[in-house]
Amino acid sequence: MSFRVRTALMVLALTAITMGAAFGIVWDRFVASQRRQLDDALLEVARREASEAATGSLDFTDGPGPSANAVGPLPKYGVIYTLNGRPVSTTPNLTTDAVPPMPRLVPFEEGFDFEHGGAPMRGVVVAVSGTSMRVLLATPREDLEDDARILARAMSIAFAVGCLWAAIVAFGVATHLTREHSLVGSVARRVASGDTSARVAFRSSDRDLRQLAGDLNAMIERLVGLNAMQDRFISHAAHELRTPLTSLRIELEHALRTGGDRSEYEDALRGALDSSRRLSHLAEDLLQLARVKAAIESSVVDVAEPLADAVADVAPVGRLRDVFIVKEAISGMVLGDRRGLARLLRNVLENAVRFSPREGRVRVVVEPSDEGLEISVNDDGPGIDVDDVERVFEPFARGARNQDPEGTGLGLTIARELARSYGGDLRASPGPGGRFVIHLRSARGPGA
């Protein structure tokens, strides 16, 4: 269904709902007003008859019936009952055999509907002062219902005409507004697919559409500038990081060669050297990514190896917090590279350790899935709100329960991008206790 049709139908639906509600309220108020006027007229006559009965005159007077709704006196049907419901007097138009039973469940002096001899009636009941007798005074409500039907027919005609007019206007306006929107949409789709050379080029008579085209072209220019700025930032950052990291590696290698027999000193230097090498590899990867804009190449990797690297890197942080990492004996061939998978797992494990309480546990569980492996990282922390399960992966974003000042807010973002670059994904589950699930594709074919 086109945008024009959807817009017209939406306007028509809103018009129909509004008119229907307005007409319904008017009709209800009209009927209520008519009934109230008839009830007042009935009550006036009934009180007069009850007053006569209180003086001992049990016959109905010859006075006129109720007059209401700009109509002359209506037929008067009346009955005087004893407390046990026996009729003692009726109007001439009611015979003894045709007297309706005394209403017992209706309040005094309030109008109510009933049927007598197949005809719809409206009546009121009034107590006779100083006695146990009751006076029922009623009149046919056919005039009232006729007025309501006439009004309903008139409103139905007005409703149909209004909806038809609204449909014509809505389709005309929608056609005018969407005459050239397809071109704008086509350009937007080309830009979304990566073609930043697309531009909107037409001269519309609609000032608002011309403004939209100009804004879209300006947005495209802005996106091109932002992309170029981002590429320059990645290139400059990688270049600036590579030089000091290379110097650090050279210095650590020299310290390791002259470290003597102090085994602890050598172990510390080896750990620092390994860290500097990993940072250097990261800088090289960033620089290469900025140059060729290519995805990370994948190979066949046993997931146990990058997981062991990640646990070894995160374990010291866990010991400082009295948080321990518990994992199963894991093995499985997946697509990726050891360094990238280790960084992915390290970021997720660091996040779990950082938000776990003292003496908490971070549990790593691996299960097979339809397309590969699912690595579940569970912690004892405050967990993630439902509204934050996607926001935690945005750069620099923090969940509503996360008030920890540590971290840059990029760890989970990088982890998800790495998982997706290997054809997998990273998702978070809401609820108490953090739970992140890493989906990795299994290796298939001869390499597996």
C-alpha positions as CSV (number, residue, x, y, z in Angstrom):
1,M,0.0,0.0,0.0
2,S,1.4,3.3,-1.1
3,F,2.1,6.2,1.3
4,R,-0.6,8.3,-0.4
5,V,-3.2,5.6,0.2
6,R,-2.1,5.1,3.8
7,T,-2.2,8.8,4.5
8,A,-5.7,9.2,3.0
9,L,-7.0,6.2,4.9
10,M,-5.6,7.5,8.1
11,V,-7.2,10.9,7.6
12,L,-10.5,9.2,6.7
13,A,-10.3,7.0,9.8
14,L,-9.6,9.9,12.1
15,T,-12.5,11.9,10.5
16,A,-14.9,9.0,10.8
17,I,-13.9,8.4,14.5
18,T,-14.2,12.1,15.4
19,M,-17.6,12.6,13.6
20,G,-19.0,9.3,14.9
21,A,-18.0,10.2,18.5
22,A,-19.4,13.7,18.1
23,F,-22.7,12.5,16.6
24,G,-23.0,9.8,19.2
25,I,-22.6,12.3,22.0
26,V,-25.2,14.7,20.4
27,W,-27.7,11.8,19.9
28,D,-27.2,10.6,23.5
29,R,-27.7,14.1,24.9
30,F,-30.8,14.7,22.8
31,V,-32.4,11.4,23.9
32,A,-31.6,12.1,27.5
33,S,-33.0,15.6,27.2
34,Q,-36.2,14.3,25.7
35,R,-36.6,11.7,28.4
36,R,-36.0,14.2,31.1
37,Q,-38.6,16.6,29.7
38,L,-41.1,13.7,29.5
39,D,-40.3,12.5,33.0
40,D,-40.8,16.0,34.4
41,A,-44.2,16.2,32.7
42,L,-45.2,12.8,33.9
43,L,-44.1,13.6,37.4
44,E,-46.1,16.8,37.5
45,V,-49.4,15.0,36.5
46,A,-48.6,12.0,38.9
47,R,-48.1,14.3,41.8
48,R,-51.4,16.1,41.1
49,E,-53.2,12.7,41.0
50,A,-51.5,11.6,44.2
51,S,-52.5,14.8,45.9
52,E,-56.2,14.1,44.9
53,A,-55.9,10.5,46.2
54,A,-54.6,11.7,49.5
55,T,-57.8,13.6,50.1
56,G,-59.8,10.5,49.6
57,S,-60.7,11.0,45.9
58,L,-59.4,7.8,44.3
59,D,-60.7,8.5,40.8
60,F,-58.4,10.0,38.3
61,T,-59.2,13.6,37.3
62,D,-60.2,14.7,33.9
63,G,-57.2,16.8,33.6
64,P,-54.9,16.5,30.5
65,G,-52.1,14.1,30.2
66,P,-48.4,15.1,30.2
67,S,-47.2,17.7,27.7
68,A,-43.6,17.6,26.6
69,N,-41.2,18.0,23.6
70,A,-43.3,20.7,22.0
71,V,-46.2,18.2,21.7
72,G,-49.7,18.7,23.2
73,P,-51.1,16.5,25.9
74,L,-50.2,12.9,25.5
75,P,-52.5,10.0,26.4
76,K,-52.6,9.4,30.2
77,Y,-52.5,5.9,31.6
78,G,-52.8,5.7,35.4
79,V,-53.3,3.1,38.1
80,I,-53.7,3.6,41.9
81,Y,-52.4,0.5,43.8
82,T,-52.6,-0.6,47.4
83,L,-49.5,-1.7,49.2
84,N,-50.0,-5.3,48.1
85,G,-50.3,-4.3,44.5
86,R,-54.1,-4.5,44.1
87,P,-55.4,-1.8,41.7
88,V,-58.1,0.3,43.3
89,S,-58.6,2.8,40.4
90,T,-57.5,3.2,36.8
91,T,-57.9,5.7,34.0
92,P,-60.7,5.0,31.5
93,N,-58.3,3.7,28.9
94,L,-57.3,0.8,31.2
95,T,-59.6,-2.1,31.9
96,T,-59.3,-4.2,35.0
97,D,-58.0,-7.1,32.9
98,A,-55.4,-4.9,31.2
99,V,-53.9,-3.2,34.3
100,P,-50.1,-3.6,34.4
101,P,-48.7,-5.1,37.6
102,M,-47.4,-2.6,40.2
103,P,-43.7,-1.8,39.6
104,R,-41.8,-2.9,42.8
105,L,-38.2,-2.4,41.9
106,V,-38.2,1.1,40.6
107,P,-37.4,4.2,42.7
108,F,-40.2,6.7,43.4
109,E,-40.5,9.8,41.1
110,E,-37.9,8.5,38.6
111,G,-38.8,7.7,35.0
112,F,-38.5,4.1,33.8
113,D,-39.4,2.2,30.6
114,F,-41.7,-0.8,30.4
115,E,-44.1,-2.4,27.9
116,H,-47.9,-2.8,28.2
117,G,-49.9,-4.7,25.7
118,G,-46.9,-4.8,23.3
119,A,-46.5,-1.0,23.3
120,P,-43.5,0.8,24.7
121,M,-44.3,3.0,27.7
122,R,-42.6,5.6,29.9
123,G,-43.9,5.9,33.5
124,V,-43.2,7.2,37.0
125,V,-44.4,6.0,40.4
126,V,-45.4,8.4,43.2
127,A,-46.4,7.6,46.8
128,V,-49.7,8.9,48.1
129,S,-49.0,11.0,51.1
130,G,-50.4,9.6,54.4
131,T,-51.3,6.2,52.9
132,S,-49.6,3.1,51.7
133,M,-51.0,3.5,48.2
134,R,-48.9,4.2,45.0
135,V,-49.8,6.0,41.8
136,L,-48.4,4.8,38.5
137,L,-48.7,7.4,35.7
138,A,-47.5,6.4,32.2
139,T,-47.7,7.5,28.6
140,P,-46.6,5.9,25.3
141,R,-43.0,6.8,24.4
142,E,-43.5,6.3,20.6
143,D,-43.1,10.1,20.0
144,L,-39.8,10.0,21.9
145,E,-38.5,7.1,19.9
146,D,-39.7,8.6,16.6
147,D,-37.7,11.8,17.3
148,A,-34.6,9.7,18.1
149,R,-35.0,7.7,14.9
150,I,-35.4,10.9,12.8
151,L,-32.3,12.4,14.4
152,A,-30.3,9.2,13.9
153,R,-31.2,9.1,10.2
154,A,-30.2,12.7,9.7
155,M,-26.9,12.1,11.5
156,S,-26.2,9.0,9.4
157,I,-26.7,11.0,6.2
158,A,-24.4,13.8,7.5
159,F,-21.9,11.2,8.6
160,A,-21.8,9.5,5.2
161,V,-21.5,12.9,3.4
162,G,-18.8,14.0,5.8
163,C,-16.7,10.8,5.3
164,L,-17.0,11.1,1.5
165,W,-15.9,14.7,1.5
166,A,-13.0,13.8,3.9
167,A,-11.9,11.0,1.6
168,I,-11.9,13.3,-1.5
169,V,-9.9,16.0,0.4
170,A,-7.5,13.4,1.9
171,F,-6.7,11.7,-1.4
172,G,-6.3,15.1,-3.1
173,V,-3.9,16.4,-0.4
174,A,-2.0,13.2,-0.2
175,T,-1.6,13.1,-4.0
176,H,-0.3,16.6,-4.0
177,L,2.1,16.0,-1.1
178,T,3.6,12.8,-2.5
179,R,3.8,13.7,-6.2
180,E,7.6,13.9,-6.1
181,H,8.4,12.1,-2.8
182,S,9.4,8.9,-4.7
183,L,12.5,10.7,-6.0
184,V,13.4,11.9,-2.6
185,G,12.9,8.4,-1.2
186,S,15.1,6.9,-4.0
187,V,17.9,9.2,-3.2
188,A,17.6,8.4,0.5
189,R,17.8,4.7,-0.2
190,R,20.9,5.1,-2.4
191,V,22.7,7.0,0.4
192,A,21.6,4.4,2.9
193,S,23.2,1.7,0.7
194,G,26.5,3.6,0.6
195,D,26.2,5.8,-2.5
196,T,27.1,9.2,-1.1
197,S,27.2,10.8,-4.6
198,A,23.4,10.7,-4.9
199,R,21.6,14.1,-4.7
200,V,18.1,15.3,-5.1
201,A,17.8,17.4,-8.3
202,F,14.4,18.7,-9.2
203,R,12.5,22.0,-9.2
204,S,9.2,21.5,-7.3
205,S,6.5,24.0,-7.1
206,D,5.9,23.0,-3.4
207,R,8.0,25.2,-1.2
208,D,8.1,22.6,1.6
209,L,9.2,19.8,-0.8
210,R,12.0,22.1,-2.1
211,Q,13.0,22.7,1.5
212,L,13.0,18.9,2.1
213,A,15.2,18.3,-0.9
214,G,17.6,21.0,0.2
215,D,17.8,19.6,3.7
216,L,18.4,16.1,2.4
217,N,21.2,17.3,0.1
218,A,22.8,19.2,3.0
219,M,22.5,16.1,5.2
220,I,24.3,14.0,2.5
221,E,27.1,16.6,2.4
222,R,27.3,16.5,6.1
223,L,27.6,12.7,6.1
224,V,30.3,12.8,3.5
225,G,32.2,15.3,5.7
226,L,31.7,13.2,8.8
227,N,32.9,10.0,7.1
228,A,36.0,11.8,5.9
229,M,36.6,13.1,9.4
230,Q,36.2,9.7,10.8
231,D,38.7,8.1,8.4
232,R,41.2,10.8,9.2
233,F,40.7,10.3,12.9
234,I,41.3,6.5,12.6
235,S,44.3,7.0,10.5
236,H,45.8,9.7,12.8
237,A,45.0,7.8,15.9
238,A,46.6,4.6,14.6
239,H,49.7,6.5,13.5
240,E,50.0,8.3,16.8
241,L,49.7,5.0,18.7
242,R,52.1,3.0,16.6
243,T,55.1,5.1,17.3
244,P,55.1,5.1,21.2
245,L,54.0,1.5,21.3
246,T,56.9,0.5,19.1
247,S,59.3,2.4,21.4
248,L,57.8,0.7,24.4
249,R,58.2,-2.7,22.9
250,I,61.9,-2.0,22.1
251,E,62.5,-0.8,25.7
252,L,60.8,-3.8,27.2
253,E,62.8,-6.2,25.0
254,H,66.0,-4.5,26.1
255,A,65.0,-4.7,29.8
256,L,64.2,-8.4,29.3
257,R,67.6,-9.1,27.8
258,T,69.4,-7.4,30.7
259,G,67.1,-8.7,33.5
260,G,69.6,-11.2,35.0
261,D,68.2,-14.2,36.9
262,R,65.4,-12.4,38.6
263,S,62.5,-14.6,37.4
264,E,59.8,-12.4,38.8
265,Y,61.2,-9.4,37.1
266,E,61.3,-11.4,33.8
267,D,57.8,-12.6,34.2
268,A,56.5,-9.0,34.7
269,L,58.5,-7.8,31.7
270,R,57.1,-10.7,29.5
271,G,53.6,-9.8,30.5
272,A,54.1,-6.1,29.7
273,L,55.7,-7.1,26.4
274,D,52.8,-9.2,25.5
275,S,50.4,-6.4,26.3
276,S,52.4,-3.9,24.2
277,R,52.4,-6.4,21.3
278,R,48.7,-6.7,21.4
279,L,48.3,-2.9,21.5
280,S,50.6,-2.6,18.5
281,H,48.6,-5.2,16.6
282,L,45.5,-3.2,17.4
283,A,47.0,0.0,16.1
284,E,48.1,-1.8,12.9
285,D,44.6,-3.2,12.4
286,L,43.0,0.2,12.9
287,L,45.4,1.7,10.3
288,Q,44.7,-1.0,7.9
289,L,41.0,-0.7,8.4
290,A,41.2,3.1,7.7
291,R,43.2,2.4,4.5
292,V,41.2,-0.3,2.8
293,K,37.9,-0.3,4.6
294,A,38.0,-4.1,4.5
295,A,36.4,-6.5,7.0
296,I,38.6,-8.5,9.3
297,E,39.7,-11.7,7.6
298,S,38.4,-14.9,9.2
299,S,40.1,-18.3,9.6
300,V,39.4,-21.5,11.5
301,V,40.2,-21.1,15.2
302,D,39.7,-23.3,18.2
303,V,37.6,-21.1,20.6
304,A,39.5,-22.6,23.6
305,E,42.7,-20.6,22.6
306,P,41.3,-17.1,22.5
307,L,39.2,-17.8,25.5
308,A,42.3,-18.9,27.5
309,D,44.0,-15.7,26.4
310,A,41.0,-13.6,27.5
311,V,40.7,-15.3,30.9
312,A,44.5,-14.8,31.5
313,D,44.2,-11.1,30.7
314,V,41.1,-10.5,32.9
315,A,42.0,-12.8,35.8
316,P,44.3,-10.2,37.5
317,V,41.5,-7.7,37.5
318,G,39.2,-10.3,39.0
319,R,41.6,-11.1,41.8
320,L,41.8,-7.4,42.7
321,R,38.0,-7.4,43.1
322,D,37.7,-11.0,44.6
323,V,35.8,-12.0,41.5
324,F,36.5,-15.4,40.0
325,I,36.0,-16.6,36.5
326,V,34.5,-20.1,36.2
327,K,34.5,-21.9,32.8
328,E,34.0,-25.3,31.4
329,A,36.5,-27.3,29.4
330,I,35.7,-25.7,26.0
331,S,36.6,-26.7,22.5
332,G,35.0,-25.9,19.2
333,M,36.2,-24.7,15.8
334,V,34.8,-21.3,14.8
335,L,35.4,-18.6,12.1
336,G,37.6,-15.7,13.3
337,D,41.1,-15.0,14.3
338,R,42.7,-15.6,17.6
339,R,43.6,-12.1,18.4
340,G,40.2,-10.6,17.5
341,L,38.3,-13.3,19.3
342,A,40.4,-12.9,22.4
343,R,39.7,-9.1,22.4
344,L,36.0,-9.8,21.9
345,L,35.9,-12.3,24.9
346,R,38.2,-10.0,27.0
347,N,35.9,-7.0,26.6
348,V,32.8,-9.1,27.6
349,L,34.7,-10.7,30.6
350,E,36.0,-7.3,31.8
351,N,32.5,-5.9,31.7
352,A,31.2,-8.9,33.7
353,V,34.0,-8.7,36.3
354,R,33.7,-4.9,36.7
355,F,30.0,-5.0,37.6
356,S,30.1,-8.1,39.8
357,P,30.0,-7.7,43.5
358,R,32.9,-8.7,45.8
359,E,33.3,-12.5,46.0
360,G,31.1,-12.8,42.9
361,R,31.4,-15.3,40.1
362,V,31.6,-14.9,36.4
363,R,30.5,-18.1,34.7
364,V,31.3,-18.9,31.0
365,V,29.2,-21.6,29.4
366,V,29.4,-22.8,25.8
367,E,26.5,-24.5,24.0
368,P,26.1,-25.6,20.4
369,S,23.6,-23.7,18.2
370,D,22.2,-24.1,14.8
371,E,25.0,-22.2,13.1
372,G,27.9,-22.6,15.5
373,L,28.6,-21.9,19.2
374,E,26.9,-19.7,21.8
375,I,29.2,-18.5,24.6
376,S,27.2,-17.3,27.5
377,V,29.0,-14.9,30.0
378,N,26.9,-14.6,33.3
379,D,27.7,-12.5,36.3
380,D,26.2,-11.7,39.7
381,G,25.9,-7.9,39.1
382,P,22.8,-5.7,39.0
383,G,21.8,-6.8,35.5
384,I,20.4,-4.8,32.7
385,D,17.0,-3.1,32.3
386,V,14.8,-4.1,29.4
387,D,15.2,-0.6,27.9
388,D,19.0,-0.9,28.0
389,V,19.6,-4.2,26.2
390,E,20.5,-2.4,23.0
391,R,21.7,0.9,24.4
392,V,24.6,-0.8,26.3
393,F,26.2,-1.5,22.9
394,E,26.2,2.1,21.8
395,P,29.5,4.0,22.2
396,F,30.0,5.6,25.6
397,A,26.5,4.4,26.7
398,R,25.8,3.2,30.3
399,G,22.8,1.3,31.5
400,A,20.4,2.7,34.1
401,R,21.7,0.4,36.8
402,N,25.4,1.0,35.9
403,Q,26.9,3.8,38.0
404,D,30.5,2.4,37.8
405,P,32.9,5.2,36.8
406,E,35.5,2.8,35.3
407,G,35.7,1.9,31.6
408,T,35.5,4.0,28.5
409,G,32.1,2.8,27.3
410,L,33.6,1.3,24.2
411,G,34.3,-2.3,25.3
412,L,30.9,-3.8,24.4
413,T,30.6,-1.7,21.2
414,I,34.0,-3.1,20.0
415,A,33.0,-6.6,21.1
416,R,29.7,-6.6,19.1
417,E,31.4,-5.2,16.0
418,L,34.1,-7.9,16.2
419,A,31.4,-10.6,16.6
420,R,29.5,-9.3,13.6
421,S,32.6,-9.0,11.5
422,Y,33.0,-12.8,11.9
423,G,29.4,-13.4,10.9
424,G,28.2,-13.8,14.5
425,D,26.6,-11.4,17.0
426,L,26.6,-10.3,20.7
427,R,23.3,-9.8,22.6
428,A,22.4,-8.9,26.1
429,S,19.6,-10.4,28.2
430,P,17.5,-8.2,30.6
431,G,16.9,-9.1,34.3
432,P,18.9,-9.4,37.5
433,G,22.4,-10.6,36.9
434,G,24.2,-9.6,33.7
435,R,24.1,-12.1,30.8
436,F,25.8,-11.7,27.5
437,V,25.6,-14.3,24.7
438,I,28.2,-14.4,22.0
439,H,27.2,-16.2,18.8
440,L,30.0,-17.5,16.6
441,R,29.7,-19.3,13.3
442,S,31.2,-22.8,13.1
443,A,33.9,-23.7,10.7
444,R,32.6,-25.8,7.8
445,G,34.4,-27.5,4.9
446,P,37.9,-29.1,4.7
447,G,39.4,-26.5,7.1
448,A,37.1,-27.7,9.9
